[in-house]
Amino acid sequence: MKSDVTGRGRGGSRHQAASSLTHKKKIATTYRMPSRMKDEILKRVIADGYGMKGKSRWIEEAITDFLSERSWKDQVIDLDMITGNDGKDVAYLDRGVKDELDKATLTVKNYAQESIDSGQRCEAVESLNITVSLIIRSAITWRMFSLKMPIIELNQELDLQKRL
């Protein structure tokens, strides 16, 4: 096979080669969230100076910062009670961030079970669906609202937005 100047053979394009290299480092990760929040997230990403193409980087930073918070596990459990996650989106995450999300999922599952066993949480926590999507949603919500407010106030805020 005859190679062109780029060394990719006939028909290869620079864009294809660059694209395949980029996607080897990033993992497309789908997550669910309330569809009404999708536009709000993009507005926040742009307002924070990340531009139209900076959403994945903004989400990666949200995840990293969120997982360093002391109470992140409780916030994930509490946020699972918010319903209406009818929207779907994709973030392209570094392998390391995706690995941290996978570990965080197991950590929250174990933490929830320990909370039940010790009597700190009710049995309803057993029915939680702890997923990577839930943790991404929690990190985004935390960053969007800077979760300095209690989760109950966040629920009320989301309910109010839903009615509008």
C-alpha positions in Angstrom: 0.0 0.0 0.0 1.3 3.4 -1.0 1.6 5.9 1.8 0.9 9.6 1.5 2.9 12.2 3.3 1.1 11.8 6.6 1.9 8.1 6.7 -1.7 6.9 6.9 -2.0 5.3 3.4 -4.3 6.3 0.6 -7.5 8.0 1.5 -6.4 8.9 5.1 -7.1 12.5 6.2 -5.4 14.5 8.9 -8.7 15.1 10.5 -9.5 11.4 10.8 -6.1 10.7 12.4 -6.4 13.6 14.8 -9.9 12.6 15.7 -9.0 9.0 16.4 -6.1 10.1 18.6 -8.3 12.5 20.6 -11.0 9.9 21.2 -8.5 7.3 22.4 -7.9 9.6 25.4 -11.5 10.6 25.9 -14.4 8.4 26.7 -17.9 9.3 25.6 -20.1 9.1 28.8 -23.8 9.4 28.6 -25.7 10.8 31.6 -29.3 11.7 32.3 -30.6 14.9 33.8 -33.7 17.0 33.7 -34.1 18.2 30.1 -34.9 21.7 31.3 -31.4 22.0 32.8 -29.6 21.2 29.5 -29.7 24.8 28.2 -29.0 26.2 31.7 -25.8 24.1 31.9 -24.6 25.4 28.5 -25.4 29.0 29.5 -23.3 28.4 32.7 -20.5 26.8 30.8 -20.3 29.8 28.5 -20.7 32.3 31.3 -17.8 30.6 33.2 -15.6 31.3 30.1 -15.4 27.8 28.7 -17.0 28.6 25.3 -19.4 26.4 23.3 -16.9 23.5 23.1 -15.8 23.6 26.7 -18.7 21.7 28.3 -16.8 18.4 28.8 -13.9 20.2 30.4 -16.3 22.1 32.7 -18.0 18.8 33.6 -14.7 17.1 34.3 -13.7 19.9 36.6 -17.2 19.7 38.3 -16.7 16.0 38.9 -13.1 16.4 40.3 -14.1 19.3 42.6 -17.3 17.5 43.7 -15.5 14.3 44.6 -13.1 16.2 46.8 -15.9 17.6 48.9 -16.3 16.1 52.3 -20.0 15.4 52.0 -20.2 14.3 48.4 -21.5 10.8 49.2 -24.5 12.2 51.1 -25.2 14.7 48.3 -25.3 11.9 45.7 -27.8 9.9 47.9 -29.9 13.0 48.5 -29.9 14.0 44.8 -31.2 10.6 43.8 -34.5 11.6 45.2 -35.0 14.3 42.4 -37.0 12.9 39.6 -37.6 14.0 36.1 -34.3 13.0 34.5 -35.9 12.9 31.1 -33.0 14.4 29.2 -29.8 12.7 28.0 -26.4 14.2 27.2 -22.8 13.2 26.5 -19.6 14.3 28.1 -16.1 13.3 26.7 -14.1 12.5 29.8 -10.5 11.6 30.3 -9.9 8.0 31.2 -8.7 9.0 34.8 -11.9 10.9 35.4 -14.0 8.0 34.1 -12.1 5.6 36.4 -12.8 7.9 39.4 -16.5 7.9 38.5 -16.5 4.1 38.5 -14.8 4.0 41.9 -17.1 6.7 43.2 -20.1 4.6 42.2 -18.9 1.6 44.3 -17.9 4.0 47.2 -21.5 5.4 47.4 -23.1 2.0 47.2 -20.9 0.8 50.1 -21.5 4.0 52.0 -25.3 3.7 51.6 -25.2 0.2 52.9 -23.0 1.1 55.9 -25.5 4.0 56.6 -28.4 1.5 56.6 -26.5 -1.0 58.7 -25.6 1.6 61.3 -29.1 3.0 61.4 -28.1 6.5 60.1 -30.4 6.1 57.0 -33.6 4.4 56.4 -34.1 1.2 54.4 -35.4 3.2 51.4 -31.8 4.0 50.6 -31.5 0.3 49.5 -33.6 1.1 46.4 -31.2 3.8 45.2 -29.9 3.4 41.7 -26.3 4.6 42.2 -24.8 5.0 38.7 -22.1 7.0 37.0 -25.0 9.1 35.6 -26.2 10.0 39.1 -22.7 11.1 40.1 -22.2 13.2 37.0 -25.7 14.8 37.6 -24.8 15.4 41.3 -21.5 17.1 40.3 -23.1 19.3 37.7 -25.9 20.3 40.1 -23.4 21.0 42.8 -21.4 23.2 40.5 -24.4 24.9 39.0 -25.9 25.8 42.4 -22.6 25.8 44.3 -24.5 23.5 46.6 -24.0 25.7 49.6 -27.8 25.4 50.0 -29.3 22.4 51.6 -30.6 19.7 49.2 -34.2 20.4 50.3 -33.8 24.0 49.0 -32.4 22.7 45.8 -35.4 20.4 45.4 -37.7 23.3 45.9 -35.8 25.4 43.4 -36.0 22.6 40.8 -39.7 22.1 41.5 -40.2 25.9 41.0 -38.4 25.8 37.7 -40.5 22.8 36.6 -43.7 24.7 37.2 -42.6 27.8 35.2 
